[in-house]
Amino acid sequence: MQKRQDTLGAQGFTSVLVIGDGAGGPATATLCKELKAKYKLTLTVVYDPTQAFKKHFGQAGPNEINVVLGAGGVVKYVKRYAAQSEVLATIEAVLSGK
């Protein structure tokens, strides 16, 4: 995610890491800060202890959900455990206006 942000940020791309679960419970602001420091992240990291993000996009279970939004917050892509090449292709299409 960080590499993608570094590469595409100048084109208007913004990556947000949403964390719902921490070690043994809901995620916290402290966990977000720890992860940013541990992995040297400059992208935005937020916590969602109520799992509203997953519920909104109709996803269940733990771990990765990829969501790509276009202009005006229009959902262009939602997939759990997606191939990252597929996610990147969608991001590039959105950035190019396709």
Residue frames as qw, qx, qy, qz and C-alpha x, y, z in Angstrom:
[[0.000, 0.886, 0.464, 0.000, 0.00, 0.00, 0.00],
 [0.302, -0.795, 0.089, 0.518, 2.75, 2.43, 0.88],
 [0.402, -0.138, 0.596, 0.681, 4.57, 1.77, -2.39],
 [0.201, 0.612, 0.675, 0.360, 1.36, 2.38, -4.31],
 [0.139, -0.931, -0.267, 0.208, 0.80, 5.64, -2.43],
 [0.393, -0.601, 0.312, 0.623, 4.37, 6.74, -3.10],
 [0.362, 0.070, 0.690, 0.623, 4.10, 5.90, -6.79],
 [0.060, 0.572, 0.675, 0.463, 0.61, 7.28, -7.53],
 [0.228, -0.673, -0.453, 0.538, 0.17, 10.03, -4.95],
 [0.121, -0.355, 0.214, 0.902, 1.32, 12.77, -7.33],
 [0.118, -0.191, -0.718, -0.659, -1.49, 11.73, -9.71],
 [0.489, -0.309, -0.008, -0.816, -4.15, 12.34, -7.07],
 [0.737, -0.175, -0.648, -0.074, -4.26, 8.87, -5.53],
 [0.304, -0.538, 0.508, -0.601, -4.85, 8.60, -1.78],
 [0.630, -0.062, -0.774, 0.001, -4.53, 5.33, 0.06],
 [0.477, -0.504, 0.344, -0.633, -6.20, 4.74, 3.41],
 [0.414, 0.039, -0.900, 0.133, -5.59, 1.68, 5.57],
 [0.617, -0.430, 0.037, -0.658, -8.66, 0.90, 7.68],
 [0.283, 0.157, -0.903, 0.282, -8.01, -1.40, 10.63],
 [0.651, -0.426, -0.266, -0.568, -10.98, -3.05, 12.32],
 [0.905, -0.400, -0.145, 0.002, -9.32, -5.56, 14.61],
 [0.003, 0.777, -0.586, 0.229, -6.28, -5.38, 16.84],
 [0.371, 0.196, -0.887, 0.190, -4.56, -8.13, 18.76],
 [0.197, -0.271, -0.881, 0.336, -7.46, -9.72, 20.59],
 [0.059, 0.688, 0.553, -0.467, -9.99, -6.92, 20.18],
 [0.373, 0.882, 0.277, 0.073, -11.11, -3.84, 18.29],
 [0.586, 0.328, -0.016, 0.741, -8.46, -1.61, 16.75],
 [0.307, -0.838, -0.255, 0.372, -7.46, 1.60, 18.51],
 [0.255, 0.955, -0.137, 0.070, -5.74, 4.88, 17.67],
 [0.447, -0.692, 0.560, 0.091, -2.68, 3.58, 19.54],
 [0.781, 0.077, 0.585, 0.203, -2.53, 0.50, 17.31],
 [0.557, 0.796, 0.186, 0.147, -2.70, 2.72, 14.21],
 [0.041, -0.937, 0.345, -0.029, 0.21, 4.84, 15.46],
 [0.635, -0.441, 0.624, 0.116, 2.24, 1.73, 16.30],
 [0.776, 0.345, 0.490, 0.198, 1.67, 0.23, 12.84],
 [0.372, 0.923, -0.016, 0.100, 2.58, 3.49, 11.11],
 [0.237, -0.831, 0.503, 0.009, 5.83, 3.63, 13.07],
 [0.746, -0.215, 0.624, 0.093, 6.68, -0.07, 12.74],
 [0.691, 0.382, 0.531, 0.308, 6.19, -0.13, 8.95],
 [0.245, -0.334, 0.184, 0.892, 7.25, 3.50, 8.33],
 [0.226, 0.613, 0.702, 0.284, 3.90, 4.34, 6.74],
 [0.033, -0.149, -0.029, 0.988, 3.09, 7.84, 5.57],
 [0.306, -0.341, -0.641, -0.616, -0.32, 6.87, 4.24],
 [0.485, -0.364, 0.210, -0.767, -3.39, 7.47, 6.37],
 [0.372, -0.094, -0.917, 0.110, -4.17, 4.72, 8.90],
 [0.473, -0.321, 0.130, -0.810, -7.54, 4.82, 10.68],
 [0.020, 0.018, 0.969, -0.247, -9.35, 2.48, 13.00],
 [0.575, -0.155, -0.326, -0.734, -12.89, 1.16, 12.72],
 [0.115, -0.144, 0.899, -0.396, -13.73, -0.79, 15.89],
 [0.613, 0.250, 0.431, -0.613, -17.41, -1.08, 14.90],
 [0.429, 0.059, 0.823, 0.367, -16.58, -2.75, 11.55],
 [0.406, 0.703, 0.279, -0.513, -18.73, -0.14, 9.75],
 [0.165, 0.595, -0.569, -0.544, -16.38, -0.13, 6.75],
 [0.066, -0.065, 0.976, 0.195, -16.79, -3.86, 6.12],
 [0.297, 0.497, 0.745, -0.331, -20.53, -3.70, 6.70],
 [0.305, 0.699, -0.011, -0.647, -20.92, -0.79, 4.30],
 [0.312, 0.515, -0.648, -0.467, -19.19, -2.68, 1.51],
 [0.915, 0.029, -0.053, -0.398, -20.98, -5.97, 2.26],
 [0.563, 0.411, -0.694, 0.181, -17.87, -7.85, 3.31],
 [0.806, -0.543, 0.072, -0.224, -17.58, -10.31, 6.17],
 [0.938, -0.072, -0.079, 0.329, -14.65, -11.91, 7.89],
 [0.452, -0.746, 0.160, 0.462, -11.20, -10.68, 8.75],
 [0.574, -0.177, 0.465, 0.650, -8.41, -9.31, 6.65],
 [0.163, -0.236, 0.362, 0.887, -8.06, -7.58, 3.35],
 [0.399, 0.728, 0.555, -0.058, -10.75, -5.74, 1.44],
 [0.313, -0.088, 0.316, 0.891, -9.73, -3.63, -1.54],
 [0.225, 0.818, 0.502, -0.167, -11.98, -0.68, -2.38],
 [0.335, 0.013, 0.282, 0.899, -11.30, 1.83, -5.14],
 [0.157, 0.796, 0.460, -0.359, -13.31, 5.03, -5.23],
 [0.432, 0.413, 0.346, 0.723, -13.45, 7.40, -8.17],
 [0.008, 0.229, -0.024, 0.973, -14.36, 11.06, -8.38],
 [0.532, -0.348, -0.072, -0.769, -17.14, 12.05, -6.02],
 [0.411, -0.277, 0.766, -0.410, -16.62, 8.90, -3.95],
 [0.848, 0.220, -0.158, -0.455, -18.21, 6.63, -6.57],
 [0.696, -0.318, 0.644, 0.013, -17.35, 2.99, -5.85],
 [0.528, 0.590, -0.490, -0.364, -15.43, 1.53, -8.79],
 [0.656, 0.224, -0.719, 0.053, -14.16, -1.70, -7.26],
 [0.575, -0.504, 0.469, -0.441, -14.68, -3.85, -4.17],
 [0.877, 0.141, -0.454, -0.074, -13.09, -7.25, -3.71],
 [0.679, -0.628, 0.368, -0.095, -11.73, -9.29, -0.84],
 [0.688, -0.312, 0.574, 0.317, -8.29, -10.87, -1.33],
 [0.628, 0.765, 0.052, -0.135, -7.95, -9.33, -4.79],
 [0.786, 0.148, 0.138, 0.585, -4.95, -9.80, -7.03],
 [0.250, -0.707, -0.049, 0.659, -2.94, -6.63, -6.52],
 [0.225, -0.036, 0.567, 0.791, -2.34, -6.32, -10.28],
 [0.036, -0.613, -0.720, -0.325, -6.12, -6.14, -10.69],
 [0.266, -0.820, -0.346, 0.370, -6.41, -3.46, -8.00],
 [0.321, -0.456, 0.254, 0.790, -3.60, -1.44, -9.57],
 [0.164, 0.248, 0.681, 0.669, -5.19, -1.66, -13.02],
 [0.124, -0.778, -0.610, -0.091, -8.46, -0.33, -11.58],
 [0.328, -0.746, -0.114, 0.568, -6.68, 2.51, -9.79],
 [0.298, -0.226, 0.446, 0.813, -4.80, 3.48, -12.95],
 [0.074, 0.492, 0.714, 0.493, -8.03, 3.43, -14.98],
 [0.212, -0.850, -0.456, 0.158, -9.75, 5.69, -12.44],
 [0.365, -0.625, 0.092, 0.684, -6.78, 8.08, -12.39],
 [0.225, -0.048, 0.579, 0.783, -6.77, 8.28, -16.17],
 [0.409, 0.252, 0.089, -0.872, -10.49, 9.05, -16.23],
 [0.364, 0.047, -0.818, -0.442, -11.61, 5.74, -17.77]]
